[in-house]
Amino acid sequence: MGTFTPSIDRHGAVKINLRVDTALKEGSNARDAYHGEIVNRERVGLSNEEYKALWDADHPDDPLEI
């Protein structure tokens, strides 16, 4: 899975870091790794302006200001 590194600061706050195993990370980030349905697939690659237009159309009483 990876390497867990616990630490504690001078105030006593505990923190645990995780460094994911390289093979696991590369495998899960591969283009063909996900086989499920992507909701709103047609929106992949839209610009900020296009997302704004979608939001404004769905929420005319609360338009975005960029």
Secondary structure by P-SEA (a helix, b strand, c coil): cbbbbbbbcccbbbbbbbbccaaaaaaaaccccccccccccccccccaaaaaaaaaaacccccccc
